[in-house]
Amino acid sequence: MDSLQQRSSTVQEPPGAATAYRPTPPPAWKPRTDPAPLLPDAEPFRVLGTDAVAAADPGLLRRLYAELVRGRRYNAQATALTKQGRLAVYPSTTGQEACEVAAALALEDRDWLFPSYRDTLAAVARGLDPVQALTLLRGDWHTGYDPREHRIAPLCTPLATQLPHAVGLAHAARLKGDDVVALAMVGDGGTSEGDFHEALNFAAVWQAPVVFLVQNNGFAISVPLAKQTAAPSLAHKAVGYGMPGRLVDGNDAVAVHQVLTEAVARARRGGGPTLVEAVTYRIDAHTNADDATRYRGDSEVETWRAHDPILILERELTERGMLDEDTKREAAEAAETMAAALRERMNADPALDPMDLFAHVYAEQTTQLREQAAQLRAELDAESEA
Amino acid sequence: MPTRTAAKPATMAQALQRAMRDAMAEDPTVHVMGEDVGTLGGVFRVTDGLAKEFGEDRCTDTPLAEAGILGTAVGMAMYGLRPVVEMQFDAFAYPAFEQLISHVSRMRNRTRGAMPMPLVIRVPYGGGIGGVEHHSDSSEAYYMATPGLHVVAPATVEDAYGLLRAAIASDDPVVFLEPKRLYWSKSDWSPEAPAAVEPIGKAVVRRSGRSATLITYGPSVPVCMEAAEAAQAEGWDLEVVDLRSLVPFDDETVCASVRRTGRAVVVHESTGFGGPGGEIAARVTERCFHHLEAPVLRVAGFDIPYPPPMLERHHLPGVDRVLDAVARLQWEAGS
């Protein structure tokens, strides 16, 4: 017994080593890139209320103001149209107009916008016909416009699924040698979706010229941000993908425009994607089908009303003598003209051809669709004879 | 017709690779993308050599994310490219279903034809290769149920080439189901002879017969051909129709055959309940009722999750099960 133990201890002991066994250390590890430059600032970036306003281009400031006023009026008119039954639904961006307008104005003509269903205003500010922008919500077709005409992808109803499209389009443009940038918009709820992750990851790996704009308006229908994410901020998510995250006051139109313009320029010169979180608030309910009083208090809404994007821009510019009464009146009149035209056109019933149901399923109709089209044709003929 | 000078393609995998290569050579907008398609040449080597020949921008190893692969392909198609996406294994495509169903299949419709989706989703599919769970599904019924998609499944080396060329040339999205267990099936297809680009949506009579029609596609085509040979001894002269395309569906070829034979069996690996066979049997019954001597029968996989590899031979419809169904076509009213 003793001799066995002795023998075994002799065998276990490595030759010449008196200490216990330690595994070979793994190859040296270090982060692939320094995360510090990617981190967002602790506070959302602001221009209004700082000396930087004085340095801003007065023409741009007036344009932002006029677009905000027009956007607010559009929101009010579209909301009224839902009450009249002219729209099935309208997800308002009242209170978020700064993000919408800045998104449109940060892009060049050749760039592409990938809006979510809430971003009608961004599409209109980019030049889309106000009626065509509402086709989806009126219900006469799913997308009322040719995406290539203004380089605006269809308003996307599923959450975050348009983000990989933006990445693919920007990537394709770069492969073709075009200096096109894609701006993709998503809400705070959308950041929880898998497609958000996959889009950001692809964009960073491919260094695609894409800017992701998250409008954090506080709620995904009724669920507040605290129940949506445990991240320090949504902008912090950028670090994990290897792209810079920027945090901006989403009600400060000048700040949002500046941050987005910088991110677009960075993407255009080959610097890769950026994730921008704009902190804002949805003053209206999610849609006309939602009762916001069930999940938030009036005092919170009032706090945000005091930080209204039009109010804070108008006050500051007026105080600085950068906005006169004429400009304000012109903006109000232009908004009213737009609303009147929108009202009038939306109150006309659209002319629909039921045969269009079969027109755009495939490039060439299948035999099955031709048979079904003939069936509907016969039904329509019978209806018209009756 | 493309000029082919390289080695003679002998297998379905090589024919598919050749189809992509010829398409890429002819059209600079064709891009191949997916996990492992580049340096490795695909886990089945179907994309072998494409990255080397056309560069990594044309044959791209993507991050491992099927929704991302298909979602970015949508954006690429929006900008005028023709992506050919590989899903590696049938069940791996499921994370990409939202992109497929919510965007790929609907983009043309949603935009009134302004924005077509000319992309191909290659799905190595089906069982019989001893794959572990999630590597052997037959998911064609899901695709068939989605308007806006074409669904194609070749069964021969020639069709693999011809149909993939047509799929890449199509201005509509095509789900291209590649029967994995036929990847190594061989043919005397000569690369020097002009290879036909097969139009999508045309079935073909693989074997003429008078007694009954076997309606099938993809990996079940060789099974039916073997069954037809075996049935001769029993006095059955079976016709075999290879659908090649499930959407669009070639009612004309199928019904012409059934009207000649008066009897039909649909054969596929996919589940019977809610599977493609139910649709096919209903279509045939609606159109050929007065020609039928017996109900249209189905020989399908069992209605179970795809079984573990050591049991898959009990699940997959084989020659004996097809012959049993053919015997049941001796149907008498009231039986």
Chai-1 contact restraints between the chains, C-beta under 6 A:
chainA,res_idxA,chainB,res_idxB,connection_type,confidence,min_distance_angstrom,max_distance_angstrom,comment,restraint_id
A,H142,B,R110,contact,1.0,0.0,6.0,A-B,restraint_1
A,T143,B,R110,contact,1.0,0.0,6.0,A-B,restraint_2
A,T143,B,T111,contact,1.0,0.0,6.0,A-B,restraint_3
A,D146,B,A114,contact,1.0,0.0,6.0,A-B,restraint_4
A,P147,B,M115,contact,1.0,0.0,6.0,A-B,restraint_5
A,P154,B,R110,contact,1.0,0.0,6.0,A-B,restraint_6
A,P158,B,S102,contact,1.0,0.0,6.0,A-B,restraint_7
A,P164,B,G68,contact,1.0,0.0,6.0,A-B,restraint_8
A,P164,B,G71,contact,1.0,0.0,6.0,A-B,restraint_9
A,P164,B,T72,contact,1.0,0.0,6.0,A-B,restraint_10
A,H165,B,V74,contact,1.0,0.0,6.0,A-B,restraint_11
A,H165,B,G75,contact,1.0,0.0,6.0,A-B,restraint_12
A,V167,B,T72,contact,1.0,0.0,6.0,A-B,restraint_13
A,G168,B,T72,contact,1.0,0.0,6.0,A-B,restraint_14
A,G168,B,A73,contact,1.0,0.0,6.0,A-B,restraint_15
A,G168,B,G75,contact,1.0,0.0,6.0,A-B,restraint_16
A,G168,B,M76,contact,1.0,0.0,6.0,A-B,restraint_17
A,L169,B,G75,contact,1.0,0.0,6.0,A-B,restraint_18
A,L169,B,M78,contact,1.0,0.0,6.0,A-B,restraint_19
A,L169,B,Y79,contact,1.0,0.0,6.0,A-B,restraint_20
A,A172,B,M76,contact,1.0,0.0,6.0,A-B,restraint_21
A,A172,B,Y79,contact,1.0,0.0,6.0,A-B,restraint_22
A,A172,B,L81,contact,1.0,0.0,6.0,A-B,restraint_23
A,A173,B,Y79,contact,1.0,0.0,6.0,A-B,restraint_24
A,L175,B,D57,contact,1.0,0.0,6.0,A-B,restraint_25
A,D195,B,A67,contact,1.0,0.0,6.0,A-B,restraint_26
A,E198,B,A65,contact,1.0,0.0,6.0,A-B,restraint_27
A,E198,B,A67,contact,1.0,0.0,6.0,A-B,restraint_28
A,E198,B,G68,contact,1.0,0.0,6.0,A-B,restraint_29
A,N201,B,P63,contact,1.0,0.0,6.0,A-B,restraint_30
A,F202,B,P63,contact,1.0,0.0,6.0,A-B,restraint_31
A,F202,B,G68,contact,1.0,0.0,6.0,A-B,restraint_32
A,F202,B,T72,contact,1.0,0.0,6.0,A-B,restraint_33
A,V205,B,P63,contact,1.0,0.0,6.0,A-B,restraint_34
A,H360,B,R108,contact,1.0,0.0,6.0,A-B,restraint_35
A,H360,B,N109,contact,1.0,0.0,6.0,A-B,restraint_36
A,H360,B,R112,contact,1.0,0.0,6.0,A-B,restraint_37
A,H360,B,G113,contact,1.0,0.0,6.0,A-B,restraint_38
A,V361,B,N109,contact,1.0,0.0,6.0,A-B,restraint_39
A,V361,B,P147,contact,1.0,0.0,6.0,A-B,restraint_40
A,V361,B,G148,contact,1.0,0.0,6.0,A-B,restraint_41
A,Y362,B,D172,contact,1.0,0.0,6.0,A-B,restraint_42
A,A363,B,D171,contact,1.0,0.0,6.0,A-B,restraint_43
A,A363,B,D172,contact,1.0,0.0,6.0,A-B,restraint_44
A,T366,B,P248,contact,1.0,0.0,6.0,A-B,restraint_45
